Amino acid sequence: MTDEMLTLARSHAEREGVTNAEFVKGTIERIPLPDASVDVVISNCVIALSPDKPAVFAEIARVLRPGGRLGVTDILADNTLTDAERASRTGAVECVGGALTAGRYRALLRAAGLVAIEVRPTHEVGEKLHSAIIRATAPTPVAIVPMTPEHADAVLAIYQAGLDTGHASFETTAPAWAGWDATHLPAHRLVAVTPAGRVVGWTAVSAVSSRCAYAGCVEHSVYVHPATRGSGIGPALLRALITSTEQAGIWTIQSGIFPENTASRRVHGEAGFREIGTRHRIGRHHGRWRDVVLIERRSPVVGVD
């Protein structure tokens, strides 16, 4: 932040009647704030100007509190923008030379430890250049532990909240615990628990078939409390489930997702699941026919001989 920017910020705060604001001078590569001290980081098209973007994203991740959010606008380069084209335009528009592609933006945010990453181009601002809105979240620390009957009420409440979205399952009402317990295998039941002891997500599996040939195949479910969606809990549960199932010799985890549930499809894709295909109009849900995208993760270490 330059002296001029600092002066403008103070002037704006005074006009808005903000009298207790504190302004500190620093750079986006070295933010002069303590760890985990910020709820929101915002920026307007300046990250492209930084020569050290990994440091920028690392600093953002460092200062955000668990669950804190990043929301910025920036310039994105198309994948087809060449180094020669960057060099030819940099003199006229400084941010062009440092503009990231959407894929590179996601990769750097992910490398910094941020989750729930969204990179959404909005409009063209030049040849092979787009303005974009970028969002991400600092992960919420949770412990992934085995599910016990003491977790039943929280598990079923989270399940019902997912069903209420209309995009989680053909089911509309969570069963009683006895019914849920009877349809899920005793092993590989996991819950995500906050330091305060609150259950904020769960995952479990069911048998695909009773035939011996399918002993290493399971169908899974994963649900996260609405208040903590996008905080990295879903990916954490999936990683723990993959570890648990592979240690037990399970080679395939499969499930079905409504096509409209783009968040779940993205999270599963990042966890190594592939989309096999779509079953069209496979069932009715709330009075209309719904498609289901079939997904599976084939273990790279179990059953490969």
N, C-alpha and C positions, 0 to 999 in steps of 0.2 A: 504494500500500500504506500503510495507516494504521499508527500506532505499535502499536495493539492487534494487528493482523494480523502485524506483524513479531515481536512478542513470542510470539504463538501459534506461528509458524513455528519460531522458535528452540527453544521448549519441546518441540515435536514432534520436532525433529531430535535433541535431547538424549535424549528417551525412546527413540528408535530407535538410539541409540548413534553417531550421526553427529557426529564431533568436528571435522572439517575443513571444514564448510560455511560459506560466506560469504553473509550476507544484506545486501542493499542496499535502501534505501528509494527508491521512485520512483513514477511513475504509468504507466498503460498507454498513455497518449498520448506519454510521453517516458521510454522505458526506459533506465535508467542503465547500459548495457552497450555494449561496442564492437560494431562491425559484424561480421557473420558469426562470432559467438562462441558461439552456442547451438545445441544439437542438437535440443531439443524445447521447444515452448511449450505450456503447458497452462493452462486457465482454466475456472472453474466458474460460469457464469451471471453474469458481471459486465460483459461487453462490451456487453450491452444497456443498461447504465447510463451508458455513456460518451456525452457529447454530440458527440464528434468521432470517429466510427468510421473514416473514411478515415485519420486519423492513427494510430489503433490498429493497423490492418492494415498500414500503411506501416512502422510501428516493428517489428511482428512480422517482416515480410519483411526488414527491415534487419538484425536481430540473428541471424536464422537462418543457419546454415552451408548451403552447397550440399547439397541432399538432406535438410536438416533438416525436421522435421515439426511441424505445428500440430495439436493435438487439444483441442477444447473442447466443453463443453456450454453451451447458451444457450437463450433463449426466442425462438421464431419466431412471427410474426404471420401469420395467414391473409391472402390477398390481399383478402378481403372486409372486413377490419377498417377502419373509417372513422376519419377524424381526430377526429370527435366522440366515437366510442367510446373512442379512445385517451385523449382528454382527460378523459372521465368516469371512467376507471379509474385514471388515474395517481396520484391521491391515495392510493388504497388499495394499489396495487402499482406501485412506481416504475419497474420495468423494462418495464412495458407500453408506456409512452409512447415508449420508445426501441427496442422490439422490431422487428427487421428481418423482411421476408418472406424466404423461401428464395431467391427470384430475386435480391433485392437483396444478400443475403449473398454469393452466388456472384459477382455483378458486382463487389463491392468487393474480394473476395479476388483476383479475376482482375486488377483494376485495380492492385492492389498488386504484381503480378508472381508470385503464387503459382500453383501448378499442381496437378493431380490433386485437384481440389476435390470434396469429397463433403459434401452437406448432407442428413442423414437424420433426419427427424422420428421420435420414439420413442413419445410418448404425449401425450394431451391434458392440459393443466394449467389450462385455463379456456376459456371460450367464445371461439372463434377464436384460441386460443393453444396452442402445442405446445412441449414440450421437444424438443431436437434435439441430435444429435452432429454436430459439424462437423470435418472433417479437410482438410488441405491440405499441400502440400510446397513447399519452396523449390527452384527449378530447379537442375539440375546444369549448370554451364557446359560446353558442348561446341562443337567446330568441325564444321560440316557441309562435307565435302570430297568431291571425286569419288572413286568407288571404283576401286581398281586391283587387279590380280591378287595383290598382296602382302596384300590384305585378305581373301583367299579363305577361309582357315581360320577366321578370326573370324566372317565372314559366315555360313558354313555352320553353325558351332557355335551362333550365335544363332538361325538358322533352325530347327535341330533342337530347341533348347530351346523355341521357340514351338510346334512340332509336338507336343512331348511334353505340352503342356497339354491337348491334345485339343479345343481350341476355336479353332485358328488356320487349319486347312486340312483338306481331305480327304486330303492327303498325310500319310504317317506317317514317312517317312524322307527326310532331305535327300539330294539326289543328289551325285555327285562334281562338282567345279568345272566340268569340261568340259560336263556336262549342264546345269548351272545357267546357265553362260555362253551356251550355245546358245539358250536360251529367253527370254533377256532382252535388250532392245535396248541397244546400246552406250552410247547417250546416257541421261542421267537416272538414272544409278546413283550413289547417294550414301551415304556413311557418316557416322555421328556419332562423333567422336574426342575423348576427354578430353585435358586438358593433358598428361597423362602418356603419351599416345599409344595409349591403349586404345580399341579399337572397341567401342561400346556400343549400336549400332543401325544399321540400313540400310534403304534403300528403293530400289526399282527398278521398271521397267515392262516389259510385254510388249505386242506388237501385238495388237489386237482382231481385225483382219482384214487380208488382203492386198489387198482391194479399195480403189481410189483414194478412194472416198467416205468411207472410214473412216480416212483417213490422219491425221486429227487426233484419233483416239480411242485411248486406251491403257488397259490394265488394270494396276493397281499392286499392290505388296505393301509392307508396312512392318512391321519387326520390331525389338524392343528387348530388350536383355539383361535377363533376369529380375531381376537385382540393381538395375537402374536404372529399372524400370517405375514410372510415376507421378512421374518427375522432370522432365517436360517435354520429353523427348527425342523422343517420338513426334510431338507437335505441331511441334517444330522441324524434324524431317525432312519432315513434310507441307508446311510452309510453303516449305521449300527446293525440294521437288519441284514444287509449284505454280508457283513462280517459274521454275524450269528449263523446265518444259513450256510455259508460256505464252510464254516468250521464243523457243521453237522453233515457235510457231504451233499448238500442240496445244490443242484446245478442250474435250475431255472426258476426265476421269480416272474410271474406274469400277472396281468390284470387288464381291466378295461376302463377307459376314460371317455367321458362325453367329449366330443370335439370342441365344444365351447369352453371347456375347462383348460384354457391355454396356460394358466399358471402351473397346473399340475403336469401338463405335458412337457413344459420347459424344465421343471425340476427333475422329472424322471429322465429326460434326455440328458441332462447334465450328470445324472447318476449312472449313466451307461445303459439305460433302457433304449430299445429301438422300437419304432412303430411298425408293426407287421402289416397292418391294413385296417380297413374300416368295414364293420358290419353295418350295412344300411338298414334303417327302420327295423331294428332287431327287437324292439319292445316299446310299449306305450308307457308314458310317464306324464302325469298330470294332464291326461287327455290328449296327448299328441305323440306321434311316433318319434323315437330318438335313435340316432346312430351311436355306435360305440367304436372307439379306436382301440385296437388290441395292441398291447405293449408287452415286451418281455426283456429280461436281462439274462443272458446266458453267461454263466461264470467262466472266466478265462483260466481258472485254476482247478475247478472240480469237473471231473468227467471229460478231460481233454485227451486221455490216452486212447 
